């Protein structure tokens, strides 16, 4: 039940990231066409692209984690017994949860500082706390998914080997 809920939340978050990515592509296209056809690119297009891509990446991370599809090097993993592989995988998921918690904490402090000091983007004057705070839900959900995956490895009897999934 928990995994289903986390997966649905991660899919919804990834859909938001996809919409942001499509918006970034559209913004870039409009700016390039404006530059080539009318010699009038969108002012601040790079600022907008940077903000949208940063938020989109944070939105995609939970889906990668709940599906256990992050890149990992399994060169020596095939040499270890399944039990040791499961422990190493559990450790990796729990470390990711810790890193995610640190990212949430520091990003929240950054967005609060940006709000307090009224930090704005250079060209468009967009308050920087907005995209910074928009990254928080994705980073927090990443941590929850990593915690789930870590504890799932701890209690699961399933042997997880790279060969089963065709990972390199």
RASUL-V63240 format. One line per field, one symbol per residue. ss: DSSP state (H for helix, E for strand, L for the rest). phi: phi as a letter, one per 20 degrees, with the letter a starting at -180 (. if undefined). psi: psi as a letter, one per 40 degrees, with the letter a starting at -180 (. if undefined). A space follows every 10 residues. Layout:
ss = ???
phi = ???
psi = ???
This chain:
ss = LHHHHHHHHH HHHHHHHHHH HHHHHHHHHH HHHHHHHLLL LLLLHHHHHH HHHHHHHHHH HHHHHHLLLL LLLLLLHHHL LHHHHHHHHH HHHHHHHHHH HHHHHHHHHH HHHHHHLLLE LLLLLLEHHH HHHHLHHHHH HHHHHHHHHH HHHHHLLLLL LHHHHLLL
phi = .fffffffff ffffffffff ffffffffff ffffffedlb fffmffgfff fffffffffe ffffffeldf fbedfeffee fgffgffffg ffffffffff ffffgfffff ffffffelfc ffeemfgfff ffffffffff fgfffffgff ffffeeefed cfffdmfd
psi = dddddddddd dddddddddd dddddddddd dddddddefg ihhedddddd dddddddddd ddddddeffi hihfdededi iddddddddd dddddddddd dddddddddd ddddddefhi iddefhhedd dddeeddddd dddddddddd ddddeiehhh idddeei.
